[in-house]
């Protein structure tokens, strides 16, 4: 299952059942709210979030977040939705805050 959001100021389109599952996981305390995860991403990775996907597989919850960085590079981050831990990052010329 994937819930896909296109993020500007945080607007989105998603299948209603996917949205409902994500809401239920949040209400059950199984995942962090998207805003908290985006705060973590913005703190560590310079750029603009352009896409967010919420995935659930066998009670594992992951936010896949794409960040457009200066110079046009796209990062694909996998974040554990339960605790905000960075699981993986893919991209070229990856920039972290405070580093070039």
Secondary structure, DSSP 8 states (H G I E B T S, - for coil): -EEEEETTTT-----HHHHHHHHHHHHTTSS--HHHHHHHHHHHS-SEEEEEEEEEETTEEEEEEEEE-TTS-EEEEEEETTT--EEEEE-SS---TT--
